[in-house]
Amino acid sequence: MNVVDIDQNNAQQYLIDESFNRPVVVDFWADWCAPCKQLMPLLEKLADEYAGAFLLAKINADEQQGMSQQLGVRSLPTVMVFKDGQPVDGFSGAQPETAVREMLQKYLPSPWDAKMVEAMDLLDQGDTSGAIALLRTAWEESDKLVDVTLAYAGALVESNRLDEAEEVLNEVRLVDRDALHEQLMAQIELKREAGKSPEIEALESELASDESNHSVRVKLAVQLTTGAHYRDSLEHLLVVLRADRDWNNGEAKRLYLDTIASIGKGDPLAAEYQRKLFSILY
């Protein structure tokens, strides 16, 4: 439950008892109050966004005058934050979303924190593509906070997506570049120096001598996917598909779709290459 209407029958349960489990944001409102009607949808939106991290308790001040007086409400709308049975924060009057979020962040985990935890669990389970998709979302939601940036870049490095990892790390301001940032950049350089497998190098050399050899190009794409060089793999497969959309009874298309699936369909890289395939097919 994210939102509840409060009356005398449930006030103890939701204002006091529940505030020992999670913060309770209490909104005093009335039908005649225009600013209340501006504020309430915002509070309801945030309650949904935080998905139960806090309870929004709505109190109609006209119907619950005794409760309003007891809690010292003098104007509407009035918002209070209850924690451990006591009001600990609040404001009066309609407030912009930034101000409301600022207040909530003092008492709540950020919406992206849960995604970070889940992503770390996925990494432990070996699901790097799933972790990367979650970390990308957390990175964007957090407005590219440094700790989220480093976690996201670390997962990209682990997945051998070095160019993307470097781009993400370059987003960090110089003043915020710490030892972990330096360590990740060093890992990128080491992985690049390690180079590609002998199989990949041999196929690249063979393809260089005959760039029209689709069979070699597809074999190279498979090896690149195996080494997590997804962008390079997909680019080679695109060359084949642009020349022959049904090459080898659809093998190139099947491998292309398999590569996108291995990246993870919610991933921006996967989305980019889905669009490129769509432009070829349609």
Phi, psi and omega per residue, in radians:
M1 nan 2.247 -3.136
N2 -1.845 -0.489 -3.040
V3 -2.371 2.433 3.116
V4 -2.530 2.520 3.015
D5 -1.572 2.319 -3.038
I6 -1.795 2.376 2.956
D7 -2.413 -3.015 -3.086
Q8 -1.102 -0.480 -3.059
N9 -1.312 -0.518 -3.065
N10 -2.071 0.101 -3.087
A11 -1.033 -0.804 -3.135
Q12 -1.059 -0.759 -3.086
Q13 -1.129 -0.792 -2.985
Y14 -1.704 -0.539 3.134
L15 -1.444 -0.698 -3.043
I16 -1.730 -1.117 -3.040
D17 -1.034 -0.817 -3.082
E18 -1.149 -0.475 -3.100
S19 -1.225 -0.182 3.020
F20 -1.445 -0.280 3.132
N21 -1.675 -0.649 -3.108
R22 -2.793 2.784 3.086
P23 -1.069 2.505 3.062
V24 -2.022 2.099 3.105
V25 -1.687 2.019 -3.040
V26 -1.773 2.165 -3.130
D27 -1.969 1.948 3.045
F28 -1.565 2.205 -3.047
W29 -2.524 3.027 3.040
A30 -2.666 2.718 -3.110
D31 -1.067 -0.609 -3.065
W32 -1.408 -0.110 -2.995
C33 -1.605 1.840 -3.113
A34 -1.108 -0.785 3.108
P35 -1.058 -0.527 3.091
C36 -1.060 -0.680 -3.091
K37 -1.277 -0.333 3.036
Q38 -1.427 -0.666 -3.041
L39 -1.370 -0.692 -3.010
M40 -1.031 -0.788 3.117
P41 -1.043 -0.604 3.105
L42 -1.135 -0.804 3.134
L43 -1.100 -0.689 3.121
E44 -1.159 -0.671 3.095
K45 -1.082 -0.767 -3.140
L46 -1.171 -0.638 3.100
A47 -1.068 -0.717 3.096
D48 -1.178 -0.736 -3.108
E49 -1.086 -0.734 -3.119
Y50 -1.413 -0.100 2.952
A51 0.866 0.887 3.050
G52 1.611 0.004 3.101
A53 -1.140 -0.474 2.977
F54 -2.388 2.779 3.075
L55 -1.800 2.248 3.015
L56 -1.613 2.011 -3.126
A57 -1.894 2.025 -3.076
K58 -1.734 2.250 -3.137
I59 -2.133 2.067 3.040
N60 -1.315 1.911 -3.015
A61 -1.142 -0.508 3.110
D62 -1.231 -0.704 -3.109
E63 -1.405 -0.449 -3.103
Q64 -2.091 1.017 -3.053
Q65 -1.132 -0.651 -3.137
G66 -1.091 -0.740 3.136
M67 -1.160 -0.713 3.125
S68 -1.087 -0.766 3.129
Q69 -1.144 -0.726 -3.116
Q70 -1.071 -0.592 -3.115
L71 -1.667 0.134 3.009
G72 1.284 0.517 3.131
V73 -1.329 2.152 -3.096
R74 -1.986 -0.318 -3.139
S75 -2.612 2.834 -3.127
L76 -2.144 2.571 -0.143
P77 -1.291 2.647 2.978
T78 -2.182 2.333 3.128
V79 -2.091 2.328 3.078
M80 -2.216 2.568 3.025
V81 -1.870 2.120 3.090
F82 -1.771 2.349 3.081
K83 -2.502 2.281 -3.132
D84 0.911 0.727 3.033
G85 1.450 0.022 -3.072
Q86 -2.291 2.572 2.989
P87 -1.258 2.236 -3.073
V88 -2.059 -0.196 -3.103
D89 -2.879 3.019 3.076
G90 2.805 -3.070 3.107
F91 -2.811 2.868 3.065
S92 -2.098 2.555 3.137
G93 1.510 2.769 3.102
A94 -1.140 2.421 -3.116
Q95 -2.186 2.647 3.064
P96 -1.202 2.774 -3.091
E97 -1.007 -0.671 -3.125
T98 -1.056 -0.708 -3.126
A99 -1.189 -0.695 -3.141
V100 -1.161 -0.751 3.119
R101 -1.089 -0.724 -3.141
E102 -1.021 -0.743 3.123
M103 -1.143 -0.803 -3.096
L104 -1.088 -0.655 -3.066
Q105 -1.109 -0.321 3.098
K106 -1.258 -0.373 -3.024
Y107 -2.119 -0.091 -3.012
L108 -2.242 2.608 2.945
P109 -1.159 2.615 3.113
S110 -1.182 2.644 -3.130
P111 -0.995 -0.490 -3.086
W112 -1.475 -0.209 -3.119
D113 -1.063 -0.747 -3.138
A114 -1.099 -0.661 3.110
K115 -1.135 -0.664 3.117
M116 -1.084 -0.810 -3.129
V117 -1.085 -0.796 -3.130
E118 -1.112 -0.691 3.133
A119 -1.115 -0.705 3.114
M120 -1.113 -0.646 3.083
D121 -1.115 -0.731 3.127
L122 -1.125 -0.673 3.095
L123 -1.088 -0.727 3.113
D124 -1.084 -0.542 -3.131
Q125 -1.503 -0.055 3.136
G126 1.539 0.101 3.135
D127 -1.598 1.336 -3.065
T128 -1.187 -0.693 -3.105
S129 -1.144 -0.693 3.098
G130 -1.131 -0.690 3.115
A131 -1.130 -0.733 -3.122
I132 -1.087 -0.717 3.134
A133 -1.069 -0.769 3.122
L134 -1.163 -0.744 -3.106
L135 -1.172 -0.596 3.086
R136 -1.080 -0.778 3.114
T137 -1.105 -0.795 3.125
A138 -1.077 -0.683 3.138
W139 -1.065 -0.784 -3.135
E140 -1.235 -0.735 -3.123
E141 -1.126 -0.590 -3.088
S142 -1.460 0.062 -3.061
D143 1.031 0.669 3.024
K144 1.094 0.799 3.027
L145 -1.020 2.611 -2.997
V146 -1.070 -0.811 -3.084
D147 -1.134 -0.604 3.100
V148 -1.247 -0.698 3.105
T149 -1.012 -0.796 -3.097
L150 -1.185 -0.660 3.100
A151 -1.133 -0.758 3.136
Y152 -1.113 -0.813 3.136
A153 -1.101 -0.674 3.128
G154 -1.062 -0.715 3.115
A155 -1.166 -0.664 3.094
L156 -1.121 -0.721 3.103
V157 -1.091 -0.782 3.140
E158 -1.044 -0.583 -3.136
S159 -1.511 0.072 3.110
N160 1.203 0.347 3.092
R161 -1.623 1.298 -2.877
L162 -1.273 -0.718 -3.136
D163 -1.093 -0.747 3.122
E164 -1.140 -0.720 3.125
A165 -1.064 -0.734 -3.138
E166 -1.137 -0.700 3.103
E167 -1.064 -0.738 3.134
V168 -1.138 -0.774 -3.127
L169 -1.146 -0.532 3.117
N170 -1.210 -0.258 3.086
E171 -1.271 -0.334 -3.101
V172 -1.307 2.277 3.125
R173 -1.092 2.603 -3.114
L174 -0.946 -0.692 -3.073
V175 -1.189 -0.362 -3.092
D176 -1.739 0.045 -3.086
R177 -1.413 1.883 -3.046
D178 -1.839 -2.882 -3.085
A179 -1.115 -0.638 3.134
L180 -1.174 -0.701 3.073
H181 -1.025 -0.810 3.139
E182 -1.093 -0.702 -3.136
Q183 -1.113 -0.754 3.141
L184 -1.148 -0.705 3.099
M185 -1.098 -0.666 3.112
A186 -1.143 -0.690 3.114
Q187 -1.097 -0.674 3.101
I188 -1.051 -0.805 -3.125
E189 -1.110 -0.746 3.134
L190 -1.104 -0.732 3.131
K191 -1.138 -0.647 3.115
R192 -1.178 -0.707 3.140
E193 -1.152 -0.581 3.121
A194 -1.095 -0.457 3.051
G195 1.241 -2.979 -3.116
K196 -1.615 2.875 -3.093
S197 -1.139 2.751 3.079
P198 -0.990 -0.615 3.124
E199 -1.078 -0.757 3.133
I200 -1.149 -0.780 -3.129
E201 -1.082 -0.680 3.128
A202 -1.143 -0.755 3.136
L203 -1.182 -0.651 3.090
E204 -1.102 -0.700 3.118
S205 -1.147 -0.730 3.122
E206 -1.130 -0.698 -3.140
L207 -1.187 -0.613 -3.131
A208 -1.079 -0.505 -3.136
S209 -1.426 -0.309 3.098
D210 -2.706 1.554 -3.053
E211 -1.248 -0.169 3.117
S212 -1.563 -0.003 -3.114
N213 -1.408 1.639 -3.079
H214 -1.153 -0.580 -3.124
S215 -1.080 -0.775 3.098
V216 -1.153 -0.715 -3.118
R217 -1.090 -0.701 3.126
V218 -1.198 -0.725 3.072
K219 -1.035 -0.715 3.105
L220 -1.106 -0.738 3.132
A221 -1.061 -0.703 3.127
V222 -1.100 -0.773 3.127
Q223 -1.133 -0.657 3.120
L224 -1.152 -0.707 3.087
T225 -1.095 -0.742 3.120
T226 -1.027 -0.631 3.114
G227 -1.534 0.165 3.120
A228 1.153 0.400 3.021
H229 -1.575 1.182 -2.941
Y230 -1.124 -0.790 -3.090
R231 -1.068 -0.813 3.139
D232 -1.060 -0.738 3.134
S233 -1.051 -0.853 -3.095
L234 -1.139 -0.612 3.104
E235 -1.120 -0.720 3.098
H236 -1.114 -0.741 3.128
L237 -1.148 -0.580 3.082
L238 -1.108 -0.667 3.107
V239 -1.016 -0.781 3.140
V240 -1.150 -0.797 -3.087
L241 -1.163 -0.587 3.098
R242 -1.175 -0.555 3.122
A243 -1.412 -0.630 -3.088
D244 -2.722 1.782 -3.069
R245 -1.084 -0.460 -3.093
D246 -1.924 0.507 -3.064
W247 -0.918 2.280 3.096
N248 0.901 0.903 3.102
N249 1.014 0.658 3.047
G250 1.501 0.210 -3.087
E251 -1.114 -0.742 -3.116
A252 -1.100 -0.732 3.117
K253 -1.119 -0.751 3.132
R254 -1.070 -0.779 3.134
L255 -1.136 -0.648 3.106
Y256 -1.055 -0.842 -3.133
L257 -1.166 -0.637 3.097
D258 -1.116 -0.672 3.130
T259 -1.146 -0.758 3.090
I260 -1.060 -0.734 3.137
A261 -1.121 -0.638 -3.135
S262 -1.222 -0.485 3.060
I263 -1.243 -0.702 -3.057
G264 1.975 2.104 -2.973
K265 -1.147 -0.359 3.100
G266 -1.490 -0.055 -3.078
D267 -1.346 2.461 3.135
P268 -1.021 -0.635 3.108
L269 -1.112 -0.750 3.102
A270 -1.097 -0.750 3.138
A271 -1.084 -0.711 3.127
E272 -1.028 -0.780 -3.077
Y273 -1.442 -0.349 2.959
Q274 -1.125 -0.737 3.115
R275 -1.095 -0.716 -3.128
K276 -1.133 -0.691 3.086
L277 -1.128 -0.742 -3.139
F278 -1.026 -0.711 -3.109
S279 -1.160 -0.500 3.105
I280 -1.346 -0.774 -3.040
L281 -1.316 -0.523 -3.041
Y282 -2.204 nan nan
